[in-house]
Amino acid sequence: MRILRVTWEEFELEDGSVFPIIPPLTEDLTVEEFQTHYDYASTVVRRSEKTRCDDSNLAKLGSKRED
């Protein structure tokens, strides 16, 4: 999705959606610079969604090893 506008406190997508930036930006970013960060974050979220599964062994992950 293409970024149309970015301020310190919000950004707007090409579909007209406006989202807050929390916490607000601490530096001025151009639309192109913000687009780079947005694309990277979108990729990370999509990849994390793909790693989810219904494996019954997931409950054991991170739990104490039984000897």
Secondary structure as UniProt FT lines:
FT   STRAND          3..6
FT   STRAND          10..13
FT   TURN            14..15
FT   STRAND          18..20
FT   HELIX           31..50
FT   HELIX           56..60
FT   TURN            61..62
//
